[in-house]
Amino acid sequence: MKNIVPFTIADLLKYTKQRSGEIKFGERIATVPKDADVFEFMKESDAQFVLLGIPEDIGIRANYGKPGAALAWHYALKSICNLQHNRFCKGNSLIVLGQIDIAEAMEASKTIDSSTKEGRRELSALVEKIDKDVSHVVCRIIQAGKIPIIIGGGHNNAYGNVKGAALANGRPISAINYDSRARLRMLEGRHSGNGFNYAIEEGFLKNYFIFGMHESYANKGILETIKKYAERVRYNTYEQIAVRKEKHFSEEIALAKGFIADDPFGLEIDLSALPHIPTDTMTASGFSIEKARHFVHYFGKCKNVSYLHICEGAPEYDYASYTHLTGKLIAALVSDFIKAKVNV
């Protein structure tokens, strides 16, 4: 498969801390053999899930943000490899495909000044190239009968996920986004703030639900876009649920399910929605990690879920001695998703 840096068994063992009397995920996760056809290997494998990394932060920089999210894949993989393989969750349910080959784009982005209009245009052009690779790989994974678990990277990759899933299904898909932001900024060139807007405009996204949007982060243009697509875009706000108590969390996830889950849909989790999690836009207020884990479990049980995407984590922001915690969080969300699907 083009534009993939494959992961090997030797790579897995470098990440895995082996210990007598224990079996870790890294000792049971499958990798694609060197000379095997990637698509055929996935198709024939008994594993239900395929893990894919997108170690980039170009889309975040194109959206006036700071680099850092490119490192989440490394920390997440290290934590996933060291989960216990046991009766609750088994490592052999997972194939680690590898990561999108992002090296050339990341190198090119280093010399681009994101504070200028020209610089952001150049970054957006790089994002468009990444979009093509992401959509192709996600499409092929789903066509092989597997469920992609995608670790970003920026939320710009939602576009490639949605497009790839739509192409694999032969029709537009829906999506639910657990996020403090709508990701519906204007069509000004691709970046982390407008993936869903582009997916709607280009016919890949049917219905879209934004769960827990922060009212203070929704500008006039975003609210007008939501109004424009009133039949296809719905949302609730964090303030409605957690502050003013006008709505209840459990009732809202049921309503959201009713809006999106009759179709194949993507499950998007933006770590910047969680309080004190290192991201480019780290927040002090948001739904708890426990609620996020329940959210993943709840939608993971749905038969029509096409993929899980976890994005925006930037492990090395502010917590120099605790960079592993972001990886542990991502690993917990991944295992919650696997358990939900396997135990349906």
C-alpha positions as CSV (number, residue, x, y, z in Angstrom):
1,M,0.0,0.0,0.0
2,K,1.4,3.3,-1.1
3,N,2.5,6.1,1.3
4,I,2.6,3.9,4.4
5,V,5.6,3.4,6.7
6,P,5.0,-0.2,7.8
7,F,5.4,-1.4,11.4
8,T,7.2,-4.6,12.1
9,I,7.3,-7.1,14.9
10,A,10.8,-5.8,15.8
11,D,9.3,-2.3,16.0
12,L,6.6,-3.5,18.4
13,L,9.0,-5.2,20.7
14,K,11.1,-2.0,21.0
15,Y,8.0,-0.3,22.4
16,T,7.0,-3.3,24.6
17,K,8.3,-3.8,28.1
18,Q,8.2,-7.5,28.5
19,R,7.8,-9.0,31.9
20,S,7.8,-12.6,33.2
21,G,4.3,-13.8,33.9
22,E,2.6,-11.2,31.8
23,I,1.5,-10.9,28.2
24,K,1.5,-7.4,26.7
25,F,-0.4,-6.2,23.6
26,G,2.9,-5.7,21.8
27,E,3.5,-9.4,22.0
28,R,0.2,-10.3,20.4
29,I,-0.6,-7.4,17.9
30,A,-0.2,-8.4,14.3
31,T,1.9,-6.7,11.7
32,V,2.0,-7.1,8.0
33,P,4.8,-9.4,6.9
34,K,7.4,-7.8,4.7
35,D,6.6,-9.5,1.4
36,A,2.8,-9.8,1.9
37,D,0.2,-7.9,0.0
38,V,-1.1,-5.4,2.6
39,F,-4.8,-5.5,1.5
40,E,-4.9,-9.3,1.2
41,F,-3.2,-9.7,4.6
42,M,-5.8,-7.4,6.3
43,K,-8.6,-9.1,4.5
44,E,-7.5,-12.6,5.6
45,S,-6.6,-11.7,9.2
46,D,-8.9,-12.5,12.1
47,A,-8.1,-9.2,13.7
48,Q,-11.1,-6.8,13.6
49,F,-9.2,-3.5,14.0
50,V,-6.3,-1.8,12.1
51,L,-4.2,0.9,13.9
52,L,-3.0,3.8,11.8
53,G,-0.9,6.7,12.8
54,I,-0.8,10.2,11.3
55,P,2.2,11.9,13.0
56,E,1.7,15.5,11.7
57,D,0.8,18.9,13.0
58,I,0.8,20.8,9.7
59,G,-3.0,21.2,9.7
60,I,-2.9,22.7,13.2
61,R,-0.2,25.2,12.1
62,A,-2.3,26.1,9.1
63,N,-5.1,27.0,11.5
64,Y,-2.9,29.5,13.5
65,G,-1.9,26.8,16.0
66,K,1.4,25.4,17.4
67,P,3.2,22.2,16.5
68,G,3.3,19.3,18.9
69,A,0.5,16.9,17.9
70,A,2.8,15.0,15.6
71,L,4.2,13.2,18.7
72,A,1.0,11.7,19.9
73,W,1.3,8.6,17.7
74,H,4.6,7.7,19.3
75,Y,3.4,8.0,22.8
76,A,0.1,6.3,22.1
77,L,1.7,3.3,20.5
78,K,4.1,2.9,23.4
79,S,1.2,2.8,25.8
80,I,-1.0,0.5,23.6
81,C,1.9,-2.0,23.3
82,N,2.1,-2.2,27.1
83,L,-1.6,-2.9,27.7
84,Q,-2.2,-6.2,29.3
85,H,-3.4,-8.9,26.9
86,N,-6.1,-10.7,28.9
87,R,-9.7,-11.8,28.9
88,F,-11.0,-8.2,29.0
89,C,-9.1,-7.1,25.9
90,K,-6.8,-9.0,23.6
91,G,-3.9,-7.7,21.5
92,N,-4.5,-10.1,18.7
93,S,-7.7,-8.2,17.8
94,L,-5.5,-5.5,16.4
95,I,-3.2,-5.1,13.4
96,V,-0.7,-2.2,13.5
97,L,-0.5,-1.2,9.9
98,G,2.0,1.7,10.5
99,Q,1.9,5.4,9.8
100,I,1.2,7.6,6.9
101,D,4.5,8.6,5.3
102,I,4.5,12.2,6.4
103,A,8.3,12.8,6.6
104,E,8.6,14.8,3.4
105,A,5.6,17.1,4.2
106,M,6.8,17.6,7.8
107,E,10.3,18.5,6.5
108,A,8.9,21.0,4.0
109,S,6.7,22.6,6.6
110,K,9.7,23.5,8.9
111,T,10.7,26.4,6.7
112,I,7.1,27.8,6.3
113,D,6.1,30.8,8.3
114,S,2.6,30.1,9.5
115,S,2.1,33.7,10.6
116,T,1.8,34.9,7.0
117,K,-1.1,34.3,4.5
118,E,1.3,32.9,2.0
119,G,2.8,30.5,4.6
120,R,-0.7,29.3,5.6
121,R,-1.5,28.7,1.9
122,E,1.6,26.6,1.6
123,L,0.7,24.6,4.7
124,S,-2.8,24.1,3.4
125,A,-1.4,22.7,0.1
126,L,0.6,20.2,2.2
127,V,-2.6,19.2,4.1
128,E,-4.3,18.5,0.8
129,K,-1.6,16.0,-0.1
130,I,-2.0,14.4,3.3
131,D,-5.8,14.2,2.8
132,K,-5.3,12.1,-0.3
133,D,-3.1,9.6,1.5
134,V,-5.4,9.4,4.5
135,S,-8.5,8.9,2.5
136,H,-6.9,6.2,0.3
137,V,-5.6,4.2,3.3
138,V,-8.8,4.5,5.3
139,C,-10.8,3.4,2.3
140,R,-8.6,0.3,1.8
141,I,-8.8,-0.7,5.4
142,I,-12.6,-0.5,5.4
143,Q,-12.8,-2.4,2.1
144,A,-10.8,-5.1,3.7
145,G,-13.6,-5.5,6.2
146,K,-11.7,-3.9,9.1
147,I,-12.3,-0.9,11.4
148,P,-9.6,1.7,11.3
149,I,-8.4,3.2,14.6
150,I,-6.6,6.4,13.6
151,I,-4.3,8.3,15.9
152,G,-3.5,11.9,14.8
153,G,-2.2,14.4,14.3
154,G,-4.5,17.3,13.9
155,H,-8.2,17.3,13.4
156,N,-7.7,18.2,9.7
157,N,-7.5,14.5,9.2
158,A,-11.2,14.1,9.9
159,Y,-11.7,15.1,6.2
160,G,-9.6,12.2,4.9
161,N,-11.3,9.8,7.3
162,V,-14.8,10.8,6.2
163,K,-13.9,10.8,2.6
164,G,-12.1,7.4,2.8
165,A,-15.1,5.8,4.7
166,A,-17.6,7.3,2.2
167,L,-15.6,5.9,-0.8
168,A,-15.4,2.5,0.9
169,N,-19.2,2.5,1.6
170,G,-20.1,3.9,-1.8
171,R,-22.2,6.7,-0.2
172,P,-21.8,9.7,2.2
173,I,-21.3,8.7,5.8
174,S,-22.3,10.6,9.0
175,A,-20.0,11.6,11.9
176,I,-20.2,12.5,15.5
177,N,-17.5,14.8,16.9
178,Y,-16.7,14.9,20.7
179,D,-15.2,18.4,20.6
180,S,-15.2,21.9,22.1
181,R,-15.1,23.3,18.6
182,A,-17.3,22.8,15.6
183,R,-14.5,22.4,13.1
184,L,-16.7,24.3,10.5
185,R,-14.5,27.3,9.8
186,M,-14.7,28.9,6.4
187,L,-13.4,27.2,3.2
188,E,-10.2,29.1,3.2
189,G,-7.8,26.3,2.4
190,R,-7.5,23.0,4.3
191,H,-6.5,23.1,8.0
192,S,-7.6,21.6,11.3
193,G,-10.6,23.8,11.7
194,N,-12.6,23.0,8.6
195,G,-12.4,19.3,7.7
196,F,-16.1,18.7,8.2
197,N,-17.1,21.8,6.3
198,Y,-15.1,20.6,3.3
199,A,-16.5,17.1,3.7
200,I,-20.1,18.4,3.6
201,E,-19.4,20.7,0.6
202,E,-17.8,17.9,-1.4
203,G,-20.6,15.4,-0.7
204,F,-18.8,12.9,1.6
205,L,-20.5,13.8,4.9
206,K,-24.3,13.3,5.3
207,N,-25.2,14.1,8.9
208,Y,-22.8,15.7,11.5
209,F,-23.3,16.0,15.2
210,I,-21.0,18.2,17.4
211,F,-21.2,17.0,21.0
212,G,-20.2,19.5,23.7
213,M,-19.3,22.5,21.7
214,H,-18.2,25.4,23.9
215,E,-20.4,28.4,23.3
216,S,-17.5,30.9,23.6
217,Y,-15.6,29.2,20.7
218,A,-18.4,29.4,18.1
219,N,-17.9,32.5,16.0
220,K,-20.6,34.1,13.8
221,G,-19.5,32.4,10.7
222,I,-19.6,28.9,12.3
223,L,-23.1,29.6,13.7
224,E,-24.2,30.7,10.2
225,T,-22.8,27.5,8.7
226,I,-24.7,25.4,11.3
227,K,-27.9,27.3,10.4
228,K,-27.2,26.9,6.7
229,Y,-27.1,23.1,7.1
230,A,-29.7,22.9,9.8
231,E,-31.1,19.6,8.5
232,R,-27.7,18.0,8.4
233,V,-25.7,19.5,11.3
234,R,-26.8,19.4,14.9
235,Y,-25.1,20.1,18.1
236,N,-25.3,20.6,21.8
237,T,-23.1,22.7,24.0
238,Y,-21.0,22.0,27.1
239,E,-22.8,24.8,28.9
240,Q,-26.2,23.4,28.2
241,I,-25.2,20.1,29.7
242,A,-22.6,20.8,32.4
243,V,-23.2,24.4,33.5
244,R,-26.9,25.3,33.1
245,K,-28.1,21.7,33.4
246,E,-30.7,22.3,30.6
247,K,-29.8,18.9,29.0
248,H,-28.6,15.6,30.3
249,F,-25.4,13.9,29.1
250,S,-27.0,10.4,28.7
251,E,-30.1,11.7,27.0
252,E,-28.0,13.8,24.6
253,I,-25.8,10.8,23.5
254,A,-29.0,8.9,22.7
255,L,-30.4,11.8,20.7
256,A,-27.1,12.1,18.8
257,K,-27.1,8.4,18.1
258,G,-30.6,8.7,16.6
259,F,-29.3,11.5,14.3
260,I,-26.2,9.7,12.9
261,A,-26.2,6.0,13.6
262,D,-28.7,4.8,10.9
263,D,-25.8,5.3,8.5
264,P,-22.2,4.3,8.5
265,F,-20.6,6.9,10.7
266,G,-17.2,8.1,12.0
267,L,-16.4,8.5,15.7
268,E,-14.2,11.6,16.2
269,I,-12.6,12.3,19.6
270,D,-10.7,15.6,20.0
271,L,-8.5,15.6,23.1
272,S,-8.7,19.4,23.3
273,A,-12.2,19.0,24.7
274,L,-10.9,17.3,27.8
275,P,-9.7,19.6,30.7
276,H,-5.9,19.8,31.3
277,I,-5.0,17.4,28.5
278,P,-1.9,18.7,26.7
279,T,-3.1,20.1,23.3
280,D,-2.5,23.2,21.2
281,T,-5.8,24.6,22.7
282,M,-5.7,23.1,26.1
283,T,-8.8,23.9,28.2
284,A,-9.4,24.2,31.9
285,S,-13.1,23.3,31.6
286,G,-14.7,20.4,29.8
287,F,-16.3,17.0,30.2
288,S,-14.3,14.5,32.3
289,I,-12.1,11.7,30.9
290,E,-14.6,9.2,32.3
291,K,-17.3,10.8,30.2
292,A,-15.1,10.6,27.1
293,R,-14.4,7.0,27.8
294,H,-18.1,6.3,28.2
295,F,-18.8,8.2,25.0
296,V,-16.3,6.0,23.1
297,H,-17.8,2.8,24.6
298,Y,-21.4,3.9,23.8
299,F,-20.8,4.7,20.2
300,G,-18.3,1.9,19.8
301,K,-21.2,-0.6,20.4
302,C,-23.1,0.8,17.4
303,K,-23.0,-1.6,14.4
304,N,-22.6,1.2,11.9
305,V,-19.5,2.8,13.3
306,S,-16.9,2.9,10.5
307,Y,-13.8,4.2,12.4
308,L,-12.4,5.8,15.5
309,H,-10.2,8.9,15.2
310,I,-8.4,10.4,18.3
311,C,-6.6,13.6,17.6
312,E,-5.0,16.9,18.7
313,G,-3.0,15.5,21.6
314,A,0.4,17.2,22.1
315,P,2.1,15.1,24.8
316,E,5.1,17.4,25.4
317,Y,3.2,20.6,26.2
318,D,3.7,21.7,29.8
319,Y,4.2,18.3,31.3
320,A,7.8,17.5,30.6
321,S,7.9,14.7,33.3
322,Y,4.5,13.2,32.4
323,T,4.5,13.0,28.6
324,H,3.4,9.3,28.9
325,L,0.0,10.3,30.3
326,T,-1.4,11.5,27.0
327,G,-0.3,8.1,25.5
328,K,-2.0,6.3,28.4
329,L,-5.2,8.3,27.8
330,I,-5.3,7.4,24.1
331,A,-4.6,3.7,24.9
332,A,-7.5,3.7,27.3
333,L,-9.8,5.1,24.7
334,V,-8.6,2.6,22.1
335,S,-9.1,-0.3,24.5
336,D,-12.6,1.0,25.4
337,F,-13.5,1.0,21.7
338,I,-12.2,-2.5,21.1
339,K,-14.0,-3.9,24.1
340,A,-17.3,-2.2,23.0
341,K,-17.1,-3.8,19.5
342,V,-15.9,-7.2,20.6
343,N,-18.5,-7.5,23.3
344,V,-21.5,-6.3,21.4
